[in-house]
Amino acid sequence: VKYNGCVFGAYIAHFIKEGNEKELNSWLEKFKKEKYTHLKEYESFLTELSSDYLRNNRNELVTLLGECGLENNIINDLITYQFAKRGLLEDVENQLDVLKKENSVDAEIYDSLILAQVKNSKIDDALNTLNVLTKESMEITADAYCDLIRICAEEKRDEDVQRLLVEMNESGHDPTRRGALVSLIDYFADKKDVEMTKKYWNIAQSTGALTNPEHSHKAIALLAEYSPPQAYEMFLQLHHNHVIPLEETFNVL
């Protein structure tokens, strides 16, 4: 039977918790033999492990994933991201310090730092991190921009939203992550900016980000006020994708 990374992680986490060394070692050996081709499987595996285990067994995990065929920089990115998405800023900063000493810091590590700062509502710190990357001519990924755009749009930080969108556009990208797109749709709808609302609604629609009808309500309500035919077309697109609009969306139409 071939298991995915999530299942392996769940079993291994269970045997760690139970203190069953025999089964733990058996499953670790099975895991090493899988040699997944997609990094998502290793991310799913790590997601099942506790923060304490990630924190206290970094070297063992680096060795384990190295035996699976992953390069050290990818392993460090995966582990650091686990801390970041859990909002464990201190752990991310500790990882960054260790990796700086090992001269192993890449753009994805700073992605994780920015994500952790955003999750802890340290928006100014996250923006400062972005500024440092710019000054040092380091790569800034689309994910880092999306995390910052999302929180700045939610907090109505107008100057920061506009600056980040300009910088991202100059790098040849538009936001494509669900969280950033949904925040931008609502942000521009609240400002009654029809053009920008429709722009980000279209991007979100084309990338499959609009599965929740709440995420389309403000946009359709705005377009219903200024351009009813376009609002109706948006409604039809949702219907085509089997998304049932909210009752209040039907009402404005």
N, C-alpha and C positions, 0 to 999 in steps of 0.2 A: 504494500500500500504506500502510495506517495502522499506525503503530508505537505501542506503549505507552511510558510514561515510562522504564521499565527498559531497554528496547532502545535508546532514544535515549541514555540515560546510558552504556550499555556501549560504543556506537560512539564517542561523544564522548570517553570516557575513553581508549579505544584510540588515537584520533588525537592526543590530548594526549600520551600516552606516546610515540607514534611521531614526534611533532613535525611532523605532516602538516597544515600550516596551511590548505591548500586544502580538504581534505576536512573538517577541523574546522569551518571557517567555513560550508561547505555544509550540514553537519548541524545546526549551530546555527541557521541560517536556516530549515531544515525544522522544527526543534523549535518555534521561535517561532510558526509558523503553526498548530500543532496546537490551541491554545486549549482544553486539557482542562477539563472541568467538575468533575472530582474532584481534590482536593488530593493524594490518595494517589499519583496519577501523577507529580506534581512531587516528592513525597517519594521515590518509587522512582527517579526520575531522579537526585536528589542522592545517594542511597545508592550509586550506581555510581561516583561521583567520589571521588578520593583525599582523604584528610584534608589533605594538603599543598595540593592545589588549592583546597579549600574555604577553607583558612586564608589563602592568598596571593592569592586572587582574589575576595574578598568583594564588592568594589564592582562588578566585572564581572558577578557572579552576580545581584546586586540589580538591575542594569540589565536583564540578560537576562530574569529572571523578571517584572520590571515590564513589559517589552514583551510578555510573555505574558498580561498582564492582572491580575497579582496585586498586592495592596496591600503597601506596605512592611512593615507589622507582621506580615503573614502570611509574607512572605519571610524576615524575621528569625527568626520562630519556626521555620520549616523548617530554616534553616541551623544555628541553635543546637541544635535537636534532633538533627541529624546528629552534632555533636560529643558531645552528651550520651549518645546510645545507644552510642557507641564508647568511652565512659568517659574522654573527654578533658576533664577537669575544668578545667585551666588555660585551654583554649580557650573553654569556656563562660564562665568568669569574665571573660576578655578581651572576649568578646561583650557580656556584661552591662555592663562598664565603658563600652564604646563606646555602647551603647544608652542608658545613663543620661545620657551627655553629649548624646545626640540627643533625650532625653526620649521615648524610644520603647519603654519597658519595659512589658510586660503580663504577665498571669498565666501564660501559656504559657512565657515565658522562665524564670520561677521554677520551673515544672514541670521544665524541662530542667536547671536548676541542681540541684534535688533529685535527679533521676535520676542525674546525673553524680556527685554526692556519695555516693549509695547504691552505685553501681557501683565506687566507690573505697573502699567500707567505712567511709566517714566518716559514720556514723549520727548521732552527736551533732551534727555540723555540719548535716546535713539536717533534724534536728528543730529546731535553732536557726533555720534558714531558715523553717521552718513557723511558728515562734513570732513571727518578725519580721513575716511576712505577716499573722498574726492581730492583732498590736499595731497595725499600720498599716491595718487594716481592708481589706486587699487580698483579692481573690478567691482562694480556694484550690480548685483543681480536683480532681475525683475521681481523675484520674491521679496527682496528687501524693500524695494519701492512699494510693492503692493501692501505689505504689512503696515508701512508708514502712512500710505494714502488712506487705507481703511480707517485707522484710528484718528487721523487728522480730520477726515470727512465727518466721522461720527461726532467729534468734538467741535466741529464748526470752526476749525482753525483755517480761515480763508487763505491767508497769505501762504501758509505752508502747503495747502492743497494745490494751489495754483503753481507754486514753485516746483513741487514734486512732479506734477503732471508735465510741466515744461521740460524738466530734466529727463524724465522718462521718455518723452517724445523725441528729444534730441538724441537719445541713445538708440532710437529706432524702434521703440516698443510702446504699446498701449497696455494698461492693466488688463489682465486676463483671468486673475484668480477670483473665485466667487465672492469672497468677503469684500474685496476692494470694489468690485463692480456693483454689488448691491448697495454698499455705502455711498458710492458716487451717484447712483441712480436717485437715491433718496436725498442726497445732498443737493443735487441740482434741481430736483423737483421742488424741494422746499424753497429754493431761490426763484422758482418759476422760470427757469432757463430751459425752454422747450428743446432747443437744438442739442444741448449737451445731455439732457435727460434721455432724449431719444438715441443719441449716439451710444451711450453706455448701456442702454437697454438693448439695443441691437447687438452689441458685442456680447453681452451676457446671454442673450437668446441664442446666438450662433454658437456659443461654447457650451450650451446645455446647463447654464448656471441658474436658470429660472424655474426650478422645480417646485419652489414654494410660492403659492399665489400671493402671499403678503409682499413679496419682493417686487411685484409688478403693480401693486395697487396705486401707489403715489404717482408713478409714471403715467398709467392709463388715466387716472383722474385729472392730471395736468393736461394731457393731450385732449381729453374730452372737453376741456374748457376752451382750448385754443384751436384744436384741429380734430373735430369729432371723427372724420373718416379715418385718420391715422390711428386714433384710439381704438376704433372698431377693428382695424387691421391687426393691431397688437392683440386684441382679444381673440381674434380668429387664430393667430399664431399660437397662443397659449392652448386653445382648444385642440389644435392640430397635434400638439405635444402632450395631450391628455392631462393638462393642468386645468383644474376647475377654479376660476376666479372667485374671490371672496364675494359675499353677498353685497357688501358696500361697493365693490367694483361694478357689479351688475347695476346697482342703483345709479351710479354716476353716468353709466352708459345709457 
